Amino acid sequence: MIDLSTYEVWFLTGSQHLYGPETLEQVAAHSTEIAGVLNDADAIPVKVVYKPVLTTPDEIHNICLEANSTPECVGVITWMHTFSPAKNWIAGLSALQKPMAHLHTQYNRDIPWADIDMDFMNLNQAAHGDREFGFMVSRLRKSRKVVVGHWSEADVQQRLGVWARVACAWADSQGARLARFGDNMRSVSVTEGDKVEALTRLGYQVYGYGVGDLVAVIDQVSNSDLDALIEEYEDSYTMSDDLRKGGARHQSVRDAAKIELGIRSFLEDGNFKAYTNTFENLHGMKQLPGIASQRLMADGYGFGAEGDWKTSALLRAMKVMSSGLDGGTSFMEDYTYHLDPDNQQVLGAHMLEICPTIASGKPSLEVHPLGIGGKEDPARLVFNTPAGPAINASLVDMGNRFRLIVNDVDVVDAENEMPNLPVARALWLPKPNFKDGLAGWIYAGGAHHTGFSQAIDAEYMADYADIAGLEYLHITDGTTMHNLKNEIRWNDMFYALSNGF
């Protein structure tokens, strides 16, 4: 569903005519080579397109306008091979609406100690030119990612790849459509928010639908499509005999499959990229969507339970960023704690809707009572999550801005079986430690719903916050409550001065 290879970033090189045509030819040759290497780098999932060397204000302005109007272009990488007077960039940078990465590099890796002369110095002075350019970007208060190092380094290519993936997620959000089946659940506050500001700031539009609109589509599902999906279930998951065709409880699986096909059809027909539902609004549905939401997330859709449209949109962005990477990305909730003083842990889960991309091994398709929602027993995939590093991310509305909170965590293997817990789950240790990690999350106002990922890390989320203009708080190793609370206070003052309460 998500193909990042259709996107491209443009490689823009600055120079000037002071050095003569021969130097400009060398600059162009070097830039072409660098763009080609970056385009072939495995870490960068998009096309890197070389653009002719820029030397005048008109050239720079025109290429920035062209980038803005080219849908395939999700951002630009800038580099000053020689010295490029920054006044030339004012109009272009002021007009640029696409994300920007500033690659602070130079063509040569090493100084040619025995041969270096002034011709070499005049050509290879990115140390000079990039500082001039960097000043102007800072003067204009333009957001950008600065990546430092030789263009051939794996680390440099990796960091540009992170930025490119985030730029794709940003492009994907612009004009994205989110469907809400039912309203926000009860009187929950953190799942609410300003949809007008979300459209203005983040680019996506939230549409509301009655559950009856969805049920009408579910009722139109054909038996042939249903039979095909049931076969896929039986091939893909561990299932008890009574849930398979001919089994005593097979109808529950068939009802769940019908719901999946109906939601999928609704989303495809409406060109939606994410959706929410809630167990408070299920009129006309036999069961709460469980396996449906799990499998749709696995295909790249964003999802938020209980009407949580912000988490739905955030998860979609994280799905785009992580497309093709090892590890999975899922909707998640901090559900309950293990408070053994010697082994304090968080058990993450939800009633039904955890994405199987984070499963350890083959998921089990099971049907159990839910005890909430007042409907028939829903089908869901049950599994554990493999050990390893991960992040939890939460997008909350603070009234005068959106805040993105990220906590680094370490997923661990459960030491004990949980035979009576029929949901997918993850067990983790928050950083910097259990008590400070949880206290920091609460000080920051983080939600109980999150986007959880073992495929991407906090760098992706920091880049996303920079592009989107979001407040960003990172709770990780070295975080102290004193410093975090001060950061929150300073941020409050900044946004009060810049936006007003």
C-alpha positions as CSV (number, residue, x, y, z in Angstrom):
1,M,0.0,0.0,0.0
2,I,2.9,2.4,0.8
3,D,5.5,2.8,-2.0
4,L,8.2,5.3,-1.2
5,S,10.0,4.8,-4.5
6,T,7.4,7.0,-6.2
7,Y,8.8,10.0,-4.4
8,E,11.9,12.0,-5.1
9,V,14.1,14.6,-3.4
10,W,16.1,17.2,-5.4
11,F,19.8,17.8,-4.9
12,L,20.5,21.5,-5.0
13,T,24.1,22.8,-5.2
14,G,25.0,26.5,-4.7
15,S,28.0,28.2,-6.2
16,Q,28.7,31.5,-8.0
17,H,30.4,32.8,-11.2
18,L,33.3,34.3,-9.4
19,Y,35.5,31.3,-9.9
20,G,34.9,31.0,-13.7
21,P,33.3,28.4,-16.0
22,E,35.9,25.7,-15.5
23,T,35.3,25.7,-11.7
24,L,31.5,25.6,-12.3
25,E,31.9,22.6,-14.6
26,Q,33.8,20.8,-11.8
27,V,31.1,21.7,-9.3
28,A,28.5,20.3,-11.6
29,A,30.4,17.1,-12.2
30,H,31.0,16.6,-8.5
31,S,27.3,17.3,-7.6
32,T,26.1,14.9,-10.3
33,E,28.4,12.2,-8.8
34,I,27.2,12.8,-5.2
35,A,23.5,12.8,-6.2
36,G,24.1,9.6,-8.1
37,V,25.7,7.9,-5.1
38,L,22.9,9.1,-2.8
39,N,20.3,7.9,-5.3
40,D,21.8,4.4,-5.2
41,A,22.2,4.3,-1.4
42,D,20.1,1.6,0.2
43,A,19.4,3.8,3.1
44,I,17.6,6.4,1.0
45,P,14.3,4.9,-0.3
46,V,13.4,7.8,-2.7
47,K,14.9,9.0,-5.9
48,V,17.6,11.6,-5.5
49,V,17.4,13.9,-8.5
50,Y,20.3,16.1,-9.5
51,K,19.4,19.7,-10.5
52,P,21.8,22.1,-12.3
53,V,24.1,24.2,-10.2
54,L,22.5,27.3,-8.8
55,T,24.4,30.6,-9.1
56,T,21.8,33.5,-9.3
57,P,18.8,34.6,-7.2
58,D,16.4,33.9,-10.1
59,E,17.7,30.3,-10.6
60,I,17.3,29.6,-6.9
61,H,13.9,31.2,-6.6
62,N,12.6,29.3,-9.7
63,I,13.8,25.9,-8.6
64,C,12.2,26.4,-5.2
65,L,8.9,27.3,-6.8
66,E,9.2,24.3,-9.1
67,A,9.8,22.0,-6.1
68,N,6.7,23.4,-4.4
69,S,4.6,22.6,-7.5
70,T,6.0,19.1,-8.2
71,P,3.9,16.5,-6.4
72,E,6.6,13.8,-6.6
73,C,9.2,16.1,-4.9
74,V,8.9,15.7,-1.2
75,G,11.9,17.8,-0.3
76,V,15.3,19.3,-1.2
77,I,18.8,18.6,-0.2
78,T,21.0,21.6,-0.3
79,W,24.8,21.9,-0.4
80,M,27.2,24.8,-1.1
81,H,30.2,23.3,-2.9
82,T,32.0,26.6,-3.1
83,F,31.1,29.9,-1.6
84,S,27.5,30.9,-2.5
85,P,26.4,34.4,-1.3
86,A,23.4,33.8,0.9
87,K,21.6,36.9,-0.3
88,N,21.0,34.9,-3.5
89,W,19.0,32.4,-1.5
90,I,16.6,34.8,0.4
91,A,13.7,34.7,-2.2
92,G,14.0,31.0,-2.8
93,L,14.2,30.0,0.8
94,S,11.3,32.3,1.7
95,A,9.2,30.7,-1.0
96,L,10.2,27.1,-0.4
97,Q,7.4,25.1,1.2
98,K,8.9,21.6,1.0
99,P,11.1,20.1,3.7
100,M,14.8,20.8,3.5
101,A,17.9,19.0,4.5
102,H,21.3,20.8,4.6
103,L,24.1,18.4,3.7
104,H,27.3,19.9,5.1
105,T,29.9,17.9,3.2
106,Q,32.6,18.4,0.6
107,Y,33.5,16.5,-2.5
108,N,36.9,15.3,-1.3
109,R,37.2,13.3,1.8
110,D,40.8,13.9,2.7
111,I,43.0,17.0,2.4
112,P,45.7,16.3,-0.3
113,W,48.5,17.4,1.9
114,A,51.3,17.3,-0.6
115,D,49.3,18.9,-3.5
116,I,46.9,21.3,-1.9
117,D,47.0,24.8,-3.4
118,M,44.8,27.8,-3.7
119,D,42.9,26.4,-6.7
120,F,41.9,23.4,-4.5
121,M,41.0,25.8,-1.7
122,N,38.7,27.9,-3.9
123,L,36.9,24.9,-5.3
124,N,36.5,22.9,-2.1
125,Q,35.3,25.4,0.5
126,A,32.0,24.0,1.7
127,A,33.3,24.8,5.2
128,H,33.0,28.4,4.1
129,G,29.9,28.3,1.8
130,D,27.7,26.1,4.0
131,R,28.3,28.4,7.0
132,E,27.1,31.4,4.9
133,F,24.1,29.4,3.7
134,G,23.4,28.2,7.3
135,F,23.4,31.7,8.6
136,M,20.7,32.8,6.1
137,V,18.5,29.8,6.9
138,S,18.8,30.6,10.6
139,R,18.2,34.3,9.9
140,L,15.0,33.3,8.1
141,R,14.0,31.0,10.9
142,K,13.6,28.1,8.4
143,S,13.3,24.6,9.7
144,R,15.8,22.1,8.2
145,K,17.8,19.1,9.1
146,V,21.6,19.5,9.1
147,V,23.6,16.4,8.3
148,V,27.4,16.6,8.6
149,G,30.0,14.3,7.2
150,H,31.3,12.9,3.9
151,W,28.6,12.0,1.4
152,S,30.0,8.5,1.1
153,E,29.6,7.6,4.8
154,A,26.9,5.1,5.7
155,D,26.0,7.3,8.7
156,V,25.4,10.3,6.5
157,Q,23.3,8.4,4.0
158,Q,21.3,6.8,6.9
159,R,20.5,10.2,8.4
160,L,19.5,11.6,5.0
161,G,17.3,8.4,4.6
162,V,15.6,9.1,7.9
163,W,14.8,12.7,6.8
164,A,13.6,11.5,3.3
165,R,11.3,9.0,4.9
166,V,9.9,11.7,7.2
167,A,9.5,14.0,4.2
168,C,7.5,11.3,2.5
169,A,5.2,11.0,5.6
170,W,4.7,14.8,5.5
171,A,3.8,14.7,1.8
172,D,1.4,11.8,2.5
173,S,-0.3,13.8,5.2
174,Q,-1.1,16.8,3.0
175,G,-4.7,16.4,1.9
176,A,-4.9,13.0,3.6
177,R,-8.5,11.9,4.5
178,L,-9.3,10.3,7.9
179,A,-12.6,8.6,8.6
180,R,-14.2,8.5,12.0
181,F,-16.9,5.9,12.5
182,G,-18.8,7.3,15.5
183,D,-17.7,10.1,17.8
184,N,-15.1,10.5,20.5
185,M,-15.8,8.0,23.3
186,R,-17.7,9.3,26.3
187,S,-16.0,12.3,27.9
188,V,-12.4,11.4,27.2
189,S,-10.3,14.5,26.8
190,V,-6.9,13.6,25.4
191,T,-8.4,12.0,22.3
192,E,-10.2,15.2,21.4
193,G,-8.5,18.1,19.7
194,D,-8.8,21.0,17.2
195,K,-9.5,19.5,13.7
196,V,-9.3,22.9,12.1
197,E,-5.8,23.5,13.5
198,A,-4.8,19.9,12.5
199,L,-5.8,20.7,8.9
200,T,-4.0,24.0,9.0
201,R,-0.8,22.7,10.7
202,L,-0.6,19.1,9.6
203,G,-2.6,19.0,6.4
204,Y,-5.1,16.2,7.0
205,Q,-8.9,16.4,7.0
206,V,-11.0,14.4,9.4
207,Y,-14.5,13.2,8.2
208,G,-17.2,11.9,10.5
209,Y,-19.6,9.1,9.6
210,G,-22.4,7.3,11.3
211,V,-21.8,3.6,11.9
212,G,-24.9,3.0,9.7
213,D,-22.9,4.3,6.7
214,L,-20.3,1.6,7.4
215,V,-22.8,-1.1,8.1
216,A,-24.5,-0.5,4.7
217,V,-21.1,-1.3,3.0
218,I,-20.5,-4.3,5.2
219,D,-23.9,-5.7,4.2
220,Q,-22.9,-5.6,0.5
221,V,-19.9,-7.9,0.9
222,S,-20.1,-10.8,-1.5
223,N,-19.9,-14.4,-0.3
224,S,-17.1,-15.1,-2.8
225,D,-14.9,-12.3,-1.4
226,L,-15.7,-13.6,2.1
227,D,-14.7,-17.1,1.3
228,A,-11.4,-16.0,-0.2
229,L,-10.6,-14.0,2.9
230,I,-11.5,-16.9,5.2
231,E,-9.0,-19.0,3.3
232,E,-6.4,-16.3,3.8
233,Y,-7.1,-16.4,7.5
234,E,-6.7,-20.1,7.7
235,D,-3.5,-20.1,5.8
236,S,-1.9,-17.2,7.7
237,Y,-2.8,-17.8,11.3
238,T,-2.9,-20.5,13.9
239,M,-6.6,-21.4,14.5
240,S,-8.5,-24.0,16.5
241,D,-10.7,-26.4,14.6
242,D,-13.9,-25.0,16.0
243,L,-13.0,-21.6,14.3
244,R,-12.3,-23.1,10.9
245,K,-14.8,-23.8,8.2
246,G,-17.4,-26.2,9.5
247,G,-16.4,-25.5,13.1
248,A,-19.0,-24.7,15.8
249,R,-17.7,-21.1,16.2
250,H,-16.8,-20.4,12.6
251,Q,-19.6,-17.9,12.2
252,S,-17.7,-15.4,14.5
253,V,-14.7,-15.5,12.2
254,R,-16.9,-15.1,9.2
255,D,-18.6,-12.1,10.8
256,A,-15.2,-10.6,11.6
257,A,-14.0,-11.1,8.0
258,K,-17.1,-9.5,6.6
259,I,-16.4,-6.4,8.8
260,E,-12.9,-6.3,7.5
261,L,-14.0,-6.4,3.9
262,G,-16.6,-3.7,4.6
263,I,-14.2,-1.3,6.3
264,R,-11.5,-1.9,3.6
265,S,-14.0,-1.2,0.9
266,F,-15.2,2.0,2.6
267,L,-11.7,3.3,3.1
268,E,-10.6,2.4,-0.5
269,D,-13.7,4.0,-2.1
270,G,-13.2,7.1,0.0
271,N,-9.5,7.3,-0.5
272,F,-8.9,7.3,3.2
273,K,-5.5,6.7,4.8
274,A,-6.6,6.3,8.4
275,Y,-9.7,5.8,10.5
276,T,-11.1,5.5,14.0
277,N,-13.9,3.6,15.6
278,T,-15.3,3.2,19.1
279,F,-17.1,0.4,21.0
280,E,-19.7,3.1,22.0
281,N,-21.0,3.3,18.5
282,L,-21.6,-0.3,17.1
283,H,-25.3,-0.1,16.1
284,G,-25.9,-2.7,13.4
285,M,-22.5,-4.4,13.8
286,K,-22.3,-7.9,15.2
287,Q,-18.9,-7.4,16.9
288,L,-16.3,-4.7,17.5
289,P,-13.7,-4.7,14.7
290,G,-10.7,-6.6,16.0
291,I,-8.9,-8.5,13.3
292,A,-10.2,-6.0,10.8
293,S,-8.3,-3.2,12.4
294,Q,-5.2,-5.3,13.0
295,R,-4.9,-6.4,9.4
296,L,-5.7,-2.9,8.0
297,M,-2.9,-1.5,10.1
298,A,-0.6,-4.2,8.8
299,D,-1.4,-2.9,5.3
300,G,-0.4,0.7,6.2
301,Y,-3.6,2.3,7.4
302,G,-3.5,4.5,10.4
303,F,-5.8,3.6,13.3
304,G,-7.0,5.1,16.5
305,A,-9.4,3.5,19.0
306,E,-12.2,5.3,20.7
307,G,-12.4,8.1,18.2
308,D,-8.7,9.0,18.6
309,W,-8.1,10.7,15.3
310,K,-4.8,12.3,16.3
311,T,-3.2,8.9,17.0
312,S,-4.7,7.5,13.9
313,A,-3.0,10.2,11.8
314,L,0.3,9.9,13.7
315,L,0.3,6.1,13.2
316,R,-0.2,6.6,9.5
317,A,2.7,8.9,9.3
318,M,4.8,6.4,11.3
319,K,3.7,3.7,8.9
320,V,4.9,5.7,5.9
321,M,8.3,6.4,7.6
322,S,8.8,2.8,8.5
323,S,7.7,1.3,5.1
324,G,10.1,-1.4,4.1
325,L,12.1,-1.4,7.3
326,D,12.7,-4.3,9.6
327,G,10.4,-4.3,12.6
328,G,6.7,-3.3,13.0
329,T,4.7,-0.3,13.9
330,S,1.4,-0.4,15.7
331,F,-1.3,1.4,17.6
332,M,-0.6,0.9,21.3
333,E,-1.8,1.7,24.8
334,D,-0.1,1.6,28.2
335,Y,-2.5,-0.8,29.8
336,T,-1.2,-2.0,33.2
337,Y,1.9,-2.2,35.3
338,H,4.1,-4.8,36.9
339,L,5.2,-3.0,40.1
340,D,7.7,-5.6,41.5
341,P,10.4,-3.3,43.0
342,D,13.1,-5.4,41.4
343,N,11.4,-5.7,38.0
344,Q,9.0,-2.8,37.2
345,Q,7.5,-3.1,33.7
346,V,4.7,-1.7,31.5
347,L,2.3,-4.1,29.8
348,G,1.1,-2.5,26.6
349,A,-2.0,-3.8,24.8
350,H,-5.5,-2.9,23.8
351,M,-8.8,-4.6,23.8
352,L,-8.2,-6.0,20.3
353,E,-6.4,-3.6,18.0
354,I,-2.6,-4.2,18.0
355,C,-0.9,-4.5,14.6
356,P,0.5,-8.0,13.7
357,T,3.6,-6.3,12.1
358,I,5.0,-6.4,15.7
359,A,4.2,-10.0,16.3
360,S,6.9,-12.5,17.4
361,G,6.1,-15.6,15.4
362,K,2.8,-16.6,13.9
363,P,-0.2,-14.9,15.4
364,S,-3.1,-17.0,16.7
365,L,-6.6,-16.1,15.5
366,E,-8.9,-16.4,18.5
367,V,-12.5,-15.6,19.5
368,H,-13.3,-14.6,23.1
369,P,-15.8,-12.5,25.0
370,L,-14.9,-8.8,25.2
371,G,-16.9,-7.8,28.3
372,I,-17.4,-4.3,26.8
373,G,-19.5,-2.9,24.0
374,G,-22.5,-5.3,24.4
375,K,-21.9,-7.2,21.2
376,E,-21.0,-10.7,20.1
377,D,-17.6,-12.2,20.9
378,P,-15.0,-10.6,18.5
379,A,-12.2,-12.3,16.6
380,R,-8.7,-11.0,17.1
381,L,-5.1,-11.9,16.6
382,V,-3.2,-12.8,19.7
383,F,0.6,-12.7,20.0
384,N,3.6,-11.4,21.9
385,T,6.1,-8.7,20.7
386,P,9.8,-9.5,20.3
387,A,12.4,-8.0,22.6
388,G,14.3,-5.0,21.4
389,P,14.4,-1.2,21.4
390,A,11.2,0.7,20.5
391,I,9.5,4.0,20.8
392,N,6.2,5.2,22.0
393,A,4.9,8.5,20.5
394,S,1.9,10.6,21.5
395,L,0.5,13.6,19.7
396,V,-1.6,15.8,22.1
397,D,-3.4,19.2,21.7
398,M,-2.1,21.6,24.3
399,G,-4.6,24.4,23.3
400,N,-2.1,26.7,21.6
401,R,0.0,24.1,19.8
402,F,0.3,20.4,19.2
403,R,2.9,18.6,21.3
404,L,4.7,15.4,20.2
405,I,6.1,13.3,23.0
406,V,8.4,10.4,22.4
407,N,9.7,7.9,25.0
408,D,12.4,5.4,24.2
409,V,11.6,1.9,25.6
410,D,13.2,-1.5,25.7
411,V,10.8,-4.3,24.9
412,V,11.5,-7.5,27.0
413,D,10.4,-11.1,26.8
414,A,7.7,-11.9,29.3
415,E,9.0,-14.2,32.1
416,N,5.6,-15.7,32.7
417,E,2.8,-17.0,30.4
418,M,-0.5,-15.1,30.2
419,P,-2.8,-17.9,29.1
420,N,-6.0,-16.0,30.1
421,L,-5.1,-12.7,28.4
422,P,-6.6,-13.1,24.8
423,V,-5.0,-10.0,23.3
424,A,-1.8,-9.0,21.5
425,R,0.7,-7.4,23.9
426,A,4.1,-6.0,24.5
427,L,6.1,-5.7,27.7
428,W,8.6,-3.0,28.1
429,L,10.9,-0.9,30.3
430,P,10.6,2.8,29.7
431,K,13.7,5.0,29.7
432,P,15.5,6.5,31.6
433,N,13.9,4.1,34.2
434,F,10.4,3.0,35.1
435,K,9.5,5.8,37.6
436,D,11.1,8.7,35.8
437,G,9.9,7.5,32.4
438,L,6.3,7.3,33.6
439,A,6.6,10.6,35.6
440,G,8.0,12.4,32.6
441,W,5.2,11.1,30.4
442,I,2.6,12.4,32.8
443,Y,4.4,15.8,33.3
444,A,4.4,16.1,29.5
445,G,0.7,15.3,29.2
446,G,1.3,12.2,27.1
447,A,-1.8,10.2,26.1
448,H,-2.6,6.6,27.0
449,H,-2.8,5.9,23.2
450,T,0.4,5.9,21.3
451,G,2.1,5.0,18.1
452,F,4.6,2.2,18.9
453,S,7.4,1.2,16.6
454,Q,10.3,-1.2,16.6
455,A,11.2,0.0,13.0
456,I,12.0,3.7,13.6
457,D,13.5,5.6,16.4
458,A,13.2,9.1,18.0
459,E,15.2,10.8,15.2
460,Y,12.3,10.2,12.8
461,M,9.9,11.8,15.2
462,A,12.2,14.8,15.8
463,D,12.5,15.4,12.1
464,Y,8.7,15.1,11.8
465,A,8.2,17.7,14.6
466,D,10.6,20.1,12.9
467,I,8.9,19.8,9.5
468,A,5.4,20.1,11.0
469,G,6.3,22.9,13.5
470,L,5.3,20.7,16.5
471,E,6.6,21.1,20.1
472,Y,8.8,18.0,20.7
473,L,9.7,16.4,24.0
474,H,12.0,13.3,24.1
475,I,12.1,11.2,27.2
476,T,15.2,8.9,27.1
477,D,18.5,8.0,28.7
478,G,19.8,11.0,30.7
479,T,16.4,12.7,31.0
480,T,15.8,14.1,34.5
481,M,12.5,15.4,35.8
482,H,14.2,18.7,36.8
483,N,15.4,19.3,33.2
484,L,12.2,18.0,31.6
485,K,10.0,20.3,33.7
486,N,12.2,23.2,32.9
487,E,12.0,22.4,29.2
488,I,8.2,22.3,29.4
489,R,8.2,25.7,31.2
490,W,10.5,27.2,28.6
491,N,8.4,25.8,25.8
492,D,5.3,27.3,27.4
493,M,6.9,30.7,27.4
494,F,8.1,30.3,23.8
495,Y,4.6,29.4,22.5
496,A,3.0,32.1,24.6
497,L,5.2,34.7,23.1
498,S,5.0,33.4,19.5
499,N,1.3,32.2,19.3
500,G,-0.4,33.3,22.5
501,F,-2.2,31.1,25.0
